Amino acid sequence: MLTGTVEEAGPASPLGLVPGQRVATLVSLTLTPLQITDGLSQWDAQSEQVPCKGHAILFARSIAAVLPEDLSVELSLAVFDVCGAPALTSRVVTEGAVVLVVGAAGKSGSLSAAAARQAGASKIIGVVPTEAEAALLRDPTATAQDEGAEGVPRARINWQSRPRRAGPSPAPKSPLADEIVVADARDPVGLAGKVEAAGGPADVTVVCVDVPGCEGGAILSTKQGGTVIFFSMATSFSAAALGAEGLAADVTMLVGNGYVPGHAAFALDLIRGVPSVRQLFERRVGS
Ligand SMILES: NC(=O)c1ccc[n+]([C@@H]2O[C@H](COP(=O)([O-])OP(=O)(O)OC[C@H]3O[C@@H](n4cnc5c(N)ncnc54)[C@H](OP(=O)(O)O)[C@@H]3O)[C@@H](O)[C@H]2O)c1
């Protein structure tokens, strides 16, 4: 994705942008025509973010979000990068569902846990790989004013852009997860056993890890008739499809499409309204 200032908007453009707005594109740069005019002279080749001068063209079907003034650009970009995950989670989770978030202390995982809470999940089980991440998920500094996603002030939520309206849910002891499981998501039997002990299997499992080999554990930790959202780019279609078949698992498996209408605004609302999610993000982006 890139950030820049809108120079001109075509008269028929449906993106709703006006000249002068600072925006981030929410699509891969491989899909964005970009002419760089400064030869990358401002880049020190040490950063994965590349400052440059140039022009980009967005299409009618491009996605762009206005950069919010109340959040740093780094934080906003980190949120935009994974904003499809909480939006899809919100769409899939129904009232009373048991939701398993694999990689719950990560960016997409923490947002998805907050979205599941707001959508009315009865129990959220968060999987983390280490005790250190478990401690992070329980960060006591987040608990004072943080009531999970129920803490998002209603006035701040743009109901038009939200993927779906949430039902009421109680504030959990941990802001984001009712149960925290420390497990290697690549170990299917070990993961499923620990998830079951924590109140699983899940109605909905959201895979937010950044490593390959987590398909079997996610499938085995999900109820028959349940749904697995594979947001991780490390997911293998063949491992998921053949794994489900091999386990006689009647689960719906969704590829985590990065786009859901209203996804950026929804994720920004969660970041603003759920302090624990914001803290986890700020640790990762260092802002
Ligand atoms: N579908 C889409 O449109 C889309 C868009 C953007 C990103 N993604 C993908 O989403 C995935 C997650 O991205 P993210 O930015 O949320 O990553 P992230 O912030 O790094 O979170 C990943 C989490 O998974 C944990 N983890 C790693 N290995 C694990 C294991 N074996 N067992 C349990 N947990 C483990 C990590 O722990 P540690 O930090 O301790 O390693 C981390 O907490 C990536 O694959 C990314 O490419 C998908």
The ligand as an SDF file (V2000), in Angstrom:
LIG
                    3D

 48 52  0  0  0  0  0  0  0  0999 V2000
   -5.8560  -12.1920    4.0920 N   0  0  0  0  0  0  0  0  0  0  0  0
   -5.4200  -10.9550    3.9790 C   0  0  0  0  0  0  0  0  0  0  0  0
   -5.9620  -10.1360    3.2650 O   0  0  0  0  0  0  0  0  0  0  0  0
   -4.2290  -10.5250    4.7740 C   0  0  0  0  0  0  0  0  0  0  0  0
   -3.8650   -9.1770    4.8700 C   0  0  0  0  0  0  0  0  0  0  0  0
   -2.7720   -8.8370    5.6860 C   0  0  0  0  0  0  0  0  0  0  0  0
   -2.0640   -9.8260    6.3620 C   0  0  0  0  0  0  0  0  0  0  0  0
   -2.4270  -11.1350    6.2100 N   0  0  0  0  0  0  0  0  0  0  0  0
   -1.7070  -12.2260    6.8690 C   0  0  0  0  0  0  0  0  0  0  0  0
   -2.1790  -12.3980    8.1970 O   0  0  0  0  0  0  0  0  0  0  0  0
   -1.1650  -13.0700    8.9530 C   0  0  0  0  0  0  0  0  0  0  0  0
   -1.0130  -12.3690   10.2850 C   0  0  0  0  0  0  0  0  0  0  0  0
   -0.6070  -11.0290   10.0920 O   0  0  0  0  0  0  0  0  0  0  0  0
   -0.4090  -10.0600   11.3400 P   0  0  0  0  0  0  0  0  0  0  0  0
    0.0670   -8.7690   10.8060 O   0  0  0  0  0  0  0  0  0  0  0  0
   -1.6040  -10.1020   12.2160 O   0  0  0  0  0  0  0  0  0  0  0  0
    0.8240  -10.8320   12.0820 O   0  0  0  0  0  0  0  0  0  0  0  0
    1.3790  -10.6300   13.5400 P   0  0  0  0  0  0  0  0  0  0  0  0
    0.9820   -9.3140   14.1000 O   0  0  0  0  0  0  0  0  0  0  0  0
    2.8460  -10.9620   13.4710 O   0  0  0  0  0  0  0  0  0  0  0  0
    0.6360  -11.7760   14.3810 O   0  0  0  0  0  0  0  0  0  0  0  0
    0.8790  -13.1490   14.2000 C   0  0  0  0  0  0  0  0  0  0  0  0
    0.8220  -13.8090   15.5610 C   0  0  0  0  0  0  0  0  0  0  0  0
    0.9410  -15.2320   15.4160 O   0  0  0  0  0  0  0  0  0  0  0  0
    1.8300  -15.6910   16.4160 C   0  0  0  0  0  0  0  0  0  0  0  0
    2.4120  -16.9790   16.0470 N   0  0  0  0  0  0  0  0  0  0  0  0
    3.4890  -17.1960   15.2440 C   0  0  0  0  0  0  0  0  0  0  0  0
    3.7530  -18.4970   15.1700 N   0  0  0  0  0  0  0  0  0  0  0  0
    2.8470  -19.1340   15.9510 C   0  0  0  0  0  0  0  0  0  0  0  0
    2.6070  -20.4900   16.2880 C   0  0  0  0  0  0  0  0  0  0  0  0
    3.3710  -21.4750   15.7700 N   0  0  0  0  0  0  0  0  0  0  0  0
    1.5940  -20.7940   17.1270 N   0  0  0  0  0  0  0  0  0  0  0  0
    0.8200  -19.8080   17.6570 C   0  0  0  0  0  0  0  0  0  0  0  0
    0.9880  -18.4970   17.3520 N   0  0  0  0  0  0  0  0  0  0  0  0
    1.9850  -18.1630   16.5200 C   0  0  0  0  0  0  0  0  0  0  0  0
    2.8640  -14.5880   16.4720 C   0  0  0  0  0  0  0  0  0  0  0  0
    3.6470  -14.6850   17.6410 O   0  0  0  0  0  0  0  0  0  0  0  0
    5.1370  -14.0390   17.6300 P   0  0  0  0  0  0  0  0  0  0  0  0
    4.9720  -12.5790   17.3890 O   0  0  0  0  0  0  0  0  0  0  0  0
    5.6530  -14.3530   18.9910 O   0  0  0  0  0  0  0  0  0  0  0  0
    5.8790  -14.7300   16.5300 O   0  0  0  0  0  0  0  0  0  0  0  0
    1.9710  -13.3540   16.4510 C   0  0  0  0  0  0  0  0  0  0  0  0
    1.4780  -13.0380   17.7330 O   0  0  0  0  0  0  0  0  0  0  0  0
    0.0910  -13.0460    8.0710 C   0  0  0  0  0  0  0  0  0  0  0  0
    0.2190  -14.3140    7.4530 O   0  0  0  0  0  0  0  0  0  0  0  0
   -0.2300  -12.0010    7.0450 C   0  0  0  0  0  0  0  0  0  0  0  0
    0.4540  -12.2080    5.8460 O   0  0  0  0  0  0  0  0  0  0  0  0
   -3.5100  -11.4900    5.4570 C   0  0  0  0  0  0  0  0  0  0  0  0
  1  2  1  0
  2  3  2  0
  2  4  1  0
  4  5  1  0
  4 48  2  0
  5  6  2  0
  6  7  1  0
  7  8  2  0
  8  9  1  0
  8 48  1  0
  9 10  1  0
  9 46  1  0
 10 11  1  0
 11 12  1  0
 11 44  1  0
 12 13  1  0
 13 14  1  0
 14 15  2  0
 14 16  1  0
 14 17  1  0
 17 18  1  0
 18 19  2  0
 18 20  1  0
 18 21  1  0
 21 22  1  0
 22 23  1  0
 23 24  1  0
 23 42  1  0
 24 25  1  0
 25 26  1  0
 25 36  1  0
 26 27  1  0
 26 35  1  0
 27 28  2  0
 28 29  1  0
 29 30  1  0
 29 35  2  0
 30 31  1  0
 30 32  2  0
 32 33  1  0
 33 34  2  0
 34 35  1  0
 36 37  1  0
 36 42  1  0
 37 38  1  0
 38 39  2  0
 38 40  1  0
 38 41  1  0
 42 43  1  0
 44 45  1  0
 44 46  1  0
 46 47  1  0
M  CHG  2   8   1  16  -1
M  END
$$$$
